[in-house]
Amino acid sequence: MTGLEEVRAAAVDFDGSVSFFPDLANGRIYTKQCNMDGTAALNMYEIKEIPPAIDQQNLSAYVTRDEFNSALAALRDALTKTNIAEVSPDQAK
């Protein structure tokens, strides 16, 4: 199939079974079936690539919350000590 217009023109069984029409050029799949009242139901599905699963071997590249909080506390302590050391007693008055 080359697109939606061909699917609209395609004949389907009147028993209500679903017909599938792949459109690989556009990354879509169309379905068409006959309803109880004689009208045709037409649906379009877009094909999307499934992202790869998380690689368990590369999990060491991430930090835990405890490691992050520890590094953040060390950084705060270092900044606090630097700010206190920069202020001389004469400037504090």
Short mmCIF file of the C-alpha atoms (twelve columns), coordinates in Angstrom:
data_MODEL
# 
_entry.id   MODEL 
# 
loop_
_atom_site.group_PDB 
_atom_site.id 
_atom_site.type_symbol 
_atom_site.label_atom_id 
_atom_site.label_alt_id 
_atom_site.label_comp_id 
_atom_site.label_asym_id 
_atom_site.label_seq_id 
_atom_site.Cartn_x 
_atom_site.Cartn_y 
_atom_site.Cartn_z 
_atom_site.pdbx_PDB_model_num 
ATOM 1  C CA . MET A 1  0.000   0.000   0.000  1 
ATOM 2  C CA . THR A 2  1.181   3.487   -0.696 1 
ATOM 3  C CA . GLY A 3  -1.131  5.455   1.502  1 
ATOM 4  C CA . LEU A 4  -4.484  6.256   3.042  1 
ATOM 5  C CA . GLU A 5  -6.339  6.719   -0.261 1 
ATOM 6  C CA . GLU A 6  -5.563  3.165   -1.352 1 
ATOM 7  C CA . VAL A 7  -6.813  1.847   1.985  1 
ATOM 8  C CA . ARG A 8  -10.048 3.821   1.613  1 
ATOM 9  C CA . ALA A 9  -10.559 2.302   -1.832 1 
ATOM 10 C CA . ALA A 10 -9.691  -1.259  -0.751 1 
ATOM 11 C CA . ALA A 11 -12.548 -3.747  -0.374 1 
ATOM 12 C CA . VAL A 12 -12.899 -5.593  2.938  1 
ATOM 13 C CA . ASP A 13 -15.043 -8.528  4.062  1 
ATOM 14 C CA . PHE A 14 -18.535 -7.731  5.323  1 
ATOM 15 C CA . ASP A 15 -18.183 -10.143 8.270  1 
ATOM 16 C CA . GLY A 16 -16.517 -7.501  10.473 1 
ATOM 17 C CA . SER A 17 -13.036 -9.014  10.435 1 
ATOM 18 C CA . VAL A 18 -10.172 -6.544  10.568 1 
ATOM 19 C CA . SER A 19 -7.972  -6.054  7.501  1 
ATOM 20 C CA . PHE A 20 -4.433  -4.746  7.993  1 
ATOM 21 C CA . PHE A 21 -2.587  -2.542  5.502  1 
ATOM 22 C CA . PRO A 22 1.087   -1.807  6.256  1 
ATOM 23 C CA . ASP A 23 2.525   1.432   4.861  1 
ATOM 24 C CA . LEU A 24 6.238   0.981   5.542  1 
ATOM 25 C CA . ALA A 25 7.272   3.983   3.447  1 
ATOM 26 C CA . ASN A 26 5.421   6.318   5.829  1 
ATOM 27 C CA . GLY A 27 5.846   4.248   9.017  1 
ATOM 28 C CA . ARG A 28 2.128   3.526   9.435  1 
ATOM 29 C CA . ILE A 29 -0.282  0.625   9.640  1 
ATOM 30 C CA . TYR A 30 -3.911  1.055   8.624  1 
ATOM 31 C CA . THR A 31 -6.808  -1.154  9.719  1 
ATOM 32 C CA . LYS A 32 -10.176 -1.307  8.065  1 
ATOM 33 C CA . GLN A 33 -13.289 -3.261  8.934  1 
ATOM 34 C CA . CYS A 34 -16.975 -3.245  8.116  1 
ATOM 35 C CA . ASN A 35 -19.313 -2.067  10.910 1 
ATOM 36 C CA . MET A 36 -22.729 -3.539  11.680 1 
ATOM 37 C CA . ASP A 37 -24.431 -0.682  9.801  1 
ATOM 38 C CA . GLY A 38 -22.372 -1.272  6.643  1 
ATOM 39 C CA . THR A 39 -19.983 1.650   7.063  1 
ATOM 40 C CA . ALA A 40 -16.238 1.135   7.133  1 
ATOM 41 C CA . ALA A 41 -14.146 1.878   10.228 1 
ATOM 42 C CA . LEU A 42 -10.659 3.040   9.339  1 
ATOM 43 C CA . ASN A 43 -7.805  3.428   11.873 1 
ATOM 44 C CA . MET A 44 -4.204  4.525   11.459 1 
ATOM 45 C CA . TYR A 45 -1.296  3.529   13.713 1 
ATOM 46 C CA . GLU A 46 2.112   5.200   13.607 1 
ATOM 47 C CA . ILE A 47 5.172   3.000   13.905 1 
ATOM 48 C CA . LYS A 48 7.635   4.251   16.530 1 
ATOM 49 C CA . GLU A 49 10.975  2.742   17.429 1 
ATOM 50 C CA . ILE A 50 11.135  1.226   20.896 1 
ATOM 51 C CA . PRO A 51 14.053  2.691   22.893 1 
ATOM 52 C CA . PRO A 52 16.644  0.159   24.035 1 
ATOM 53 C CA . ALA A 53 16.460  -1.197  27.556 1 
ATOM 54 C CA . ILE A 54 18.771  0.234   30.210 1 
ATOM 55 C CA . ASP A 55 22.209  -1.316  29.954 1 
ATOM 56 C CA . GLN A 56 22.865  -2.871  33.368 1 
ATOM 57 C CA . GLN A 57 26.643  -2.708  32.855 1 
ATOM 58 C CA . ASN A 58 26.667  1.099   32.543 1 
ATOM 59 C CA . LEU A 59 24.754  1.736   35.767 1 
ATOM 60 C CA . SER A 60 28.040  2.620   37.470 1 
ATOM 61 C CA . ALA A 61 27.950  5.896   35.503 1 
ATOM 62 C CA . TYR A 62 25.091  7.056   37.746 1 
ATOM 63 C CA . VAL A 63 25.301  8.218   41.355 1 
ATOM 64 C CA . THR A 64 22.968  7.227   44.137 1 
ATOM 65 C CA . ARG A 65 20.987  9.775   46.125 1 
ATOM 66 C CA . ASP A 66 23.250  9.220   49.151 1 
ATOM 67 C CA . GLU A 67 26.373  9.875   47.052 1 
ATOM 68 C CA . PHE A 68 24.785  13.028  45.636 1 
ATOM 69 C CA . ASN A 69 23.740  14.327  49.056 1 
ATOM 70 C CA . SER A 70 27.228  13.624  50.453 1 
ATOM 71 C CA . ALA A 71 28.904  15.524  47.600 1 
ATOM 72 C CA . LEU A 72 26.434  18.397  47.984 1 
ATOM 73 C CA . ALA A 73 27.132  18.653  51.724 1 
ATOM 74 C CA . ALA A 74 30.893  18.655  51.097 1 
ATOM 75 C CA . LEU A 75 30.478  21.414  48.529 1 
ATOM 76 C CA . ARG A 76 28.360  23.499  50.916 1 
ATOM 77 C CA . ASP A 77 30.951  23.067  53.673 1 
ATOM 78 C CA . ALA A 78 33.757  24.114  51.330 1 
ATOM 79 C CA . LEU A 79 31.855  27.197  50.183 1 
ATOM 80 C CA . THR A 80 30.927  28.175  53.738 1 
ATOM 81 C CA . LYS A 81 34.550  27.885  54.930 1 
ATOM 82 C CA . THR A 82 35.763  29.927  51.938 1 
ATOM 83 C CA . ASN A 83 33.260  32.721  52.582 1 
ATOM 84 C CA . ILE A 84 34.154  32.906  56.285 1 
ATOM 85 C CA . ALA A 85 37.901  32.991  55.541 1 
ATOM 86 C CA . GLU A 86 37.481  35.824  53.005 1 
ATOM 87 C CA . VAL A 87 35.776  38.132  55.521 1 
ATOM 88 C CA . SER A 88 38.349  39.774  57.757 1 
ATOM 89 C CA . PRO A 89 37.433  40.937  61.304 1 
ATOM 90 C CA . ASP A 90 37.585  44.584  60.137 1 
ATOM 91 C CA . GLN A 91 34.998  43.923  57.403 1 
ATOM 92 C CA . ALA A 92 32.634  42.140  59.772 1 
ATOM 93 C CA . LYS A 93 31.970  45.353  61.789 1 
# 
